[in-house]
């Protein structure tokens, strides 16, 4: 699997690459934010290991731009930060990072986080050949195509994670899912990150499927519990 390492400190970048290449991963290096975006387009990585503090374009902006791109393979993003304050982790997750690792970290922890993220990616690739349908949505689980039926029929531009999140919610209309249940379903038992990553992806999903994301009618918040999907079954 391809990993893009974005780290401006040469020694740390080399250490990360050597550690992961010993585990048979294919690694590519970028030392600034602009180069990272160029390489991202070229290699279409499975995982981006992204430092927060970068020259030319910082890690938060790189993360935001990657999440804004329309790609066939939505990569996981592991953000590196030298600071341990909670606010940095929250900001990183809010821009679309899937996990974070605070420097200094051990090679063993780096490998464990990397393997955990890539196992989630493999999990997401296995869907049965069937479709989910409600009055306003159709999900083709084999083709990973999502269609919304409102005044007109519209194909939705969802990332793989957004598609899996929507299909999970649609599979059980009316069921309330807690953050931990969604994490277990979508990321697996080996999730290391903050459960607020669920809120980030719910917000992104709502922007794409709701007529008004600020007043959702399909993906609803159940205060104090979690989220549920509401739409009439077909």
C-alpha positions as CSV (number, residue, x, y, z in Angstrom):
1,X,0.0,0.0,0.0
2,X,1.1,3.6,-0.8
3,X,1.8,6.0,2.0
4,X,2.6,9.7,1.5
5,X,4.7,11.1,4.4
6,X,4.6,14.9,4.7
7,X,7.2,16.1,7.2
8,X,9.5,19.0,6.9
9,X,12.1,17.7,9.3
10,X,14.4,15.5,7.2
11,X,15.5,13.2,10.0
12,X,12.0,12.5,11.2
13,X,10.8,12.0,7.7
14,X,13.5,9.5,7.0
15,X,12.9,7.7,10.3
16,X,9.2,7.3,9.5
17,X,10.0,6.1,6.0
18,X,12.6,3.6,7.2
19,X,10.3,2.3,9.9
20,X,7.4,1.7,7.5
21,X,9.4,0.3,4.7
22,X,10.7,-2.4,7.1
23,X,7.0,-3.3,7.3
24,X,6.8,-3.6,3.5
25,X,4.9,-0.3,2.9
26,X,5.7,1.8,-0.1
27,X,6.5,5.3,1.1
28,X,6.8,8.7,-0.7
29,X,8.2,11.9,0.9
30,X,7.1,15.5,0.7
31,X,8.8,18.2,2.7
32,X,6.3,21.1,2.3
33,X,2.5,21.5,1.8
34,X,2.6,22.5,-1.9
35,X,4.7,19.5,-2.8
36,X,2.4,17.3,-0.7
37,X,-0.6,18.2,-2.8
38,X,1.3,17.7,-6.1
39,X,2.4,14.2,-5.0
40,X,-1.1,13.4,-3.6
41,X,-2.5,13.8,-7.2
42,X,0.3,11.7,-8.7
43,X,0.4,8.7,-6.4
44,X,-3.2,8.5,-5.0
45,X,-2.0,7.2,-1.6
46,X,-3.9,4.9,0.8
47,X,-2.7,6.8,3.8
48,X,-1.2,10.3,4.3
49,X,1.0,10.9,7.4
50,X,0.8,14.7,7.7
51,X,2.7,17.0,9.9
52,X,0.8,19.9,11.4
53,X,3.6,22.5,11.0
54,X,4.8,22.7,7.4
55,X,6.4,25.4,5.2
56,X,4.5,27.0,2.3
57,X,1.1,25.4,3.3
58,X,0.4,24.1,6.8
59,X,-0.9,20.7,7.6
60,X,-4.5,21.9,8.4
61,X,-4.8,23.5,5.0
62,X,-3.3,20.5,3.2
63,X,-5.8,18.2,5.0
64,X,-8.7,20.5,4.1
65,X,-7.7,20.6,0.4
66,X,-7.3,16.8,0.3
67,X,-10.7,16.3,1.7
68,X,-12.1,18.8,-0.8
69,X,-10.8,16.8,-3.8
70,X,-13.0,14.4,-5.8
71,X,-11.0,11.1,-5.8
72,X,-11.9,7.5,-6.4
73,X,-10.0,6.4,-3.3
74,X,-10.4,8.5,-0.2
75,X,-7.2,8.2,1.8
76,X,-6.9,8.1,5.6
77,X,-5.0,10.9,7.2
78,X,-2.8,10.5,10.3
79,X,-1.8,13.9,11.5
80,X,1.4,14.5,13.4
81,X,1.8,17.3,15.9
82,X,4.5,18.3,18.3
83,X,2.0,19.8,20.6
84,X,-0.2,17.8,23.0
85,X,-3.0,20.3,23.8
86,X,-6.5,19.1,23.1
87,X,-7.3,22.1,20.9
88,X,-4.8,21.0,18.3
89,X,-6.3,17.5,18.1
90,X,-9.8,18.9,17.8
91,X,-8.8,21.3,15.0
92,X,-7.0,18.5,13.2
93,X,-10.1,16.2,13.4
94,X,-12.4,19.0,12.4
95,X,-10.5,19.5,9.1
96,X,-10.9,15.8,8.2
97,X,-8.0,13.9,9.8
98,X,-8.9,10.4,10.9
99,X,-6.3,10.1,13.7
100,X,-3.4,12.0,15.3
101,X,-0.1,11.1,16.8
102,X,1.8,13.4,19.1
103,X,5.6,13.8,18.8
104,X,7.7,12.3,20.1
105,X,6.3,8.9,19.3
106,X,7.8,5.4,19.2
107,X,8.3,3.5,16.0
108,X,6.1,0.7,17.4
109,X,3.2,3.1,18.0
110,X,3.6,4.6,14.5
111,X,3.4,1.1,12.9
112,X,0.4,0.2,15.1
113,X,-1.5,3.3,14.1
114,X,-0.6,2.8,10.4
115,X,-1.8,-0.8,10.4
116,X,-5.0,0.1,12.2
117,X,-5.9,2.8,9.7
118,X,-5.1,0.6,6.7
119,X,-7.2,-2.3,8.1
120,X,-10.1,0.0,8.3
121,X,-9.6,0.9,4.6
122,X,-9.7,-2.8,3.7
123,X,-12.9,-3.3,5.7
124,X,-14.6,-0.5,3.8
125,X,-13.9,-2.2,0.5
126,X,-16.1,-5.2,1.1
127,X,-19.8,-4.6,0.5
128,X,-22.4,-7.1,-0.6
129,X,-24.0,-6.8,-4.1
130,X,-27.2,-5.1,-3.2
131,X,-28.9,-1.7,-3.0
132,X,-30.5,0.3,-0.2
133,X,-33.5,2.3,-1.1
134,X,-35.7,4.9,0.6
135,X,-38.1,7.5,-0.7
136,X,-35.3,10.0,-1.4
137,X,-32.2,7.9,-1.7
138,X,-30.7,4.9,-3.5
139,X,-27.4,3.4,-2.6
140,X,-25.8,0.9,-5.0
141,X,-23.5,-0.9,-2.5
142,X,-21.6,-2.8,-5.3
143,X,-20.8,0.3,-7.4
144,X,-20.6,2.7,-4.4
145,X,-23.0,5.0,-6.1
146,X,-25.4,7.3,-4.1
147,X,-28.4,9.0,-5.7
148,X,-30.8,11.5,-4.1
149,X,-34.3,11.9,-5.4
150,X,-35.8,15.3,-4.5
151,X,-37.2,17.6,-7.2
152,X,-34.6,16.0,-9.6
153,X,-32.4,13.0,-9.4
154,X,-28.9,13.8,-8.4
155,X,-25.8,11.6,-8.1
156,X,-24.0,12.4,-4.8
157,X,-20.3,13.0,-4.7
158,X,-19.5,11.1,-1.5
159,X,-16.1,9.9,-0.2
160,X,-15.9,6.2,0.6
161,X,-16.2,7.0,4.3
162,X,-19.2,9.2,3.8
163,X,-20.8,6.5,1.7
164,X,-20.2,3.9,4.4
165,X,-21.6,6.2,7.0
166,X,-24.8,6.9,5.0
167,X,-25.2,3.2,4.2
168,X,-24.9,2.3,7.9
169,X,-27.5,4.8,8.9
170,X,-29.8,3.9,6.0
171,X,-29.6,0.2,6.8
172,X,-31.6,0.7,10.0
173,X,-33.9,3.8,9.5
174,X,-35.0,5.2,12.8
175,X,-32.3,3.5,14.8
176,X,-30.2,5.7,17.1
177,X,-26.5,5.2,16.7
178,X,-24.1,6.4,19.4
179,X,-20.7,7.8,18.4
180,X,-19.0,4.7,19.8
181,X,-21.3,2.4,17.8
182,X,-20.5,4.2,14.6
183,X,-16.8,4.1,15.3
184,X,-17.0,0.4,15.9
185,X,-19.0,-0.2,12.7
186,X,-16.9,2.0,10.4
187,X,-13.4,2.2,12.0
188,X,-13.3,-1.0,14.0
189,X,-12.3,-2.0,17.6
190,X,-8.8,-0.7,17.0
191,X,-9.7,2.9,16.7
192,X,-7.3,5.2,18.5
193,X,-8.7,8.7,17.9
194,X,-11.3,11.0,19.4
195,X,-15.0,10.1,19.0
196,X,-15.6,13.7,17.8
197,X,-14.3,12.6,14.4
198,X,-17.9,11.2,14.0
199,X,-19.4,14.7,14.3
200,X,-17.0,15.9,11.6
201,X,-18.1,13.3,9.1
202,X,-21.8,13.8,10.0
203,X,-21.4,17.5,9.2
204,X,-19.7,16.8,5.9
205,X,-22.3,14.2,5.0
206,X,-25.2,16.6,5.8
207,X,-23.7,19.3,3.5
208,X,-23.9,16.8,0.6
209,X,-27.3,15.1,1.2
210,X,-29.5,17.6,3.1
211,X,-31.4,20.4,1.3
212,X,-30.4,22.6,4.3
213,X,-27.5,21.2,6.3
214,X,-28.3,23.6,9.2
215,X,-31.7,22.1,9.5
216,X,-31.3,18.4,8.6
217,X,-34.4,16.3,7.8
218,X,-32.6,13.0,7.0
219,X,-29.6,12.6,9.3
220,X,-30.9,13.8,12.7
221,X,-29.2,14.4,16.0
222,X,-30.7,12.7,19.0
223,X,-29.6,14.9,21.9
224,X,-27.4,13.1,24.4
225,X,-27.4,9.9,22.4
226,X,-26.2,10.1,18.8
227,X,-27.6,10.1,15.3
228,X,-30.3,8.5,13.3
229,X,-31.5,8.4,9.7
230,X,-35.2,9.2,8.8
231,X,-36.8,8.6,5.5
232,X,-39.7,6.4,4.3
233,X,-38.7,3.0,3.1
234,X,-39.4,1.8,-0.5
